[in-house]
Amino acid sequence: MSQHFNAPYLTPSPTPPTLPLPRRNLRGAARGPSAPANTTVTGLQSQQATELAQRYELLKHLGVPTAASEAFDELARDMATQAAFLYGFVNLFLEEQTFVGLHQPPVDSGYVIVGRTMSRDHGWCPEVMARKKALPLHDVHASPRFSGNHVVDAVGIRSYFGAPLIHDSGTVLGTVCVIDPEKRSLDEARRLRDIVINAGAQVMEHIAHAPAR
């Protein structure tokens, strides 16, 4: 029987929800005495709200749909097929991670079936958004930093390769990524990283030619 995820948190329905991931540590904090926690959180929330507003404005200007798209589904499928991964995503960072492009196994395959949204704190795409470059994880358990993750616990994922979607303006719209329950060899990492980077470029090319509003 396939496990099904209930949007928006990708929690398998047959089992109790797993605990949410802790927030990522803030980057680029000023040196010297730490700011009060509530001040830091307020500043982060303000920055995230500004980035989200910019993202929405740019997507609207570019005419990019923020719902499921057959074109993005096809791009996700092509990426996953090239990588030989079970799952592929074109992911916009909105109020939640929103999978406007999605490829996954058939519902009767016995693999976990995922929904179209997920918390912005879960998975490895938040790290890709923060670093603004590709993240190759041939085996997520090879690094303690990345092994503890809601997606690992809920879906049983062992490998992840993701790349950011960066507009010419510098705005990061989201990510593309592939995930799989099987780990990959370190020798494959460069090839798989290049596949998602190229897929990201194809997504941005598609976005560039979308009819502007």
N, C-alpha and C positions, 0 to 999 in steps of 0.2 A: 504494500500500500504506500502511496506517495504521501509525504508529509506536506501540509499546505501552510503557508505563511499568511497571517492576517495583517493587512496593512493597518497602521503605517510602520510597525516596528519589526517586521519580519520575525515574529515569534511563532514557533511551531504550535499548532492548535492542540496536538495530543499531549503536550507536556506543559508544566507551569512556566510562565515567563521567566527568562533569565534576568539577572540583575543588570541594570544599565551600566555602560562603561563610564568610568570617571572621565571628567573633562581633560583634554590634553593640556600639558603644561604650557604656560604662556611663553612665547618667544620674544626675544628682543627687549626684555625688561630692563629698565634703567639700572645702572650699577649703583651700589650704595644701599642705604636702609630700604627695606621692603615697604611698599605702599600698603595701607590697610586693605584687608581682603575685600571688603565691600566696595572700596574705591576701584580696586583692580577689576573686579567682576563688572562693575558699572561701565568702566572704560572699554572692556572687551565687548560687552553687549552693544555699546554705542558703535564701536567699530564694525561689528558684525551687521548691525542694522544698516549702517551706511553702505557697506559692501553689497548687502542684499538689494537695497534700493537701486544701486548702480547697475547691478546685474539685471534686475527686472527692466530697468529703463533701456539698457542696451538690447536685451532680447526683444523687447517691443519694437525698438527702432529697426532691428534686423529682420523682424517678421518671423522669429523662431517660435514654433509652438512649445508650450510648456506642458503639454500632455503627450500621451503615447503617439508615436509617429511611425508609419510603415517604413519610411525612408530610414529613420534612425534604427528601427528594428533590423532592417536589412544590413546596415553597417555593423551593428552589434553581432549579427549572425556571421557575417564575413570574417570579422575579427576573431571570434571564438573558433570558427572553422579552421582558419589559418594556424591558430595556436594549438588546436586540438584540445580545447578546454570545453567543459560542459556549459559554462555560463559566460555571457558577454553583456556589457552594459554601456550605454551612453547616458551619462548621469549629470543632470543639472542640479546645482546646489541652490535650492529655493528655501522655503520654510523647512522643508525636509529634503533629503536626497531623493530626487525624482528621476526615475528611469524612463526617459522618453524613448530610449532604445533598449530592447531587452531580448536576449536569446537564452533559452534554457531547455532542459530535457522535456520530452513529452510528459503529460500528466500521469500516464500509466507506466512510466519508466522505473518507478521505485525510488527515484531521487527526489530531494526536496524541491518543491515548487514555490517560487518566491513571488511577492507582489511587486507593485510598481513604486513603492516608496519605502524609506527607511530613515530612522533618526539621523540627524547630521553628526552625531557623536559616534556612530557605530561604523565598523568596517575600517578600511585603510585609506579610503579616498580623502578623508579629512587631512591626513598627513600629506597626500599629494597636493591638495589645495594649498597647504601651508608652505611646502617646500618649492612649489611651482616647477617641479620636474618629475620625471618618471620614478616610480618606486617598484623595483623588481624584488619579489619575495618568492624564490623558488621553493622554499620550505619555511612557512611562517613560524614553525617551532625552532628554527635555527637561531632566532633572535628573541630573547626574553621580552624585549620591548614590543614586539609585534605578535607574540604568541597568545597573550591574554586579550581576547577580543570577542565581542558578542557574536560575530559571524562565525568564528571558530567553534564556539560552543553550540550555536543554533543550527548551523549548516554542516559543520564538520569540514571546513575548508582547510586545505594544506598549502595551496599555492595561489599567489596573487600577483598580477602585473597591471599597473595602472599608469596613466599619463594625464597631465592636465590639458584642459581646453582653454587656451589663452588667446584672447582677441588682440588685434594689433594695438588697441588702446591700452593694453596692459591688464584689463579686467579678466579675471579668471572665472569662466562661466560654469565650469564643472570638470568632469573627468570622463575618460573611457577606461574600462578595466575588464579583465577576464579573471575568473576564479574557478578553482577545481578542487575536488576532494582528494586528489592525488598530488603528492609533491613532485617536483621536477628536479632534474639533475642541474648542478651548478653550470655545467657545460652548455645547457640550453638557455641560460638566463639572458645572454646578450641577444640571441635571436628573438626570444619572446618579448623582451623589452622593446626591440625595434618594431615588432608587429604592432604593439599598442601605441607607440609613438606615431607610426605611420597611419594607424587608424584614427588617432586624434587629429592628424593633419587632414585626413579625408573628411572628418566631421566638420572641421572649421572651414574647409573648402565648400562643403555643402551649405553651411550657414552663410558664407560670404555671397553665395548665389541665390539665397532665399529672397523672395520678393519683399523689399523693404516697405514698411508701413509709414 
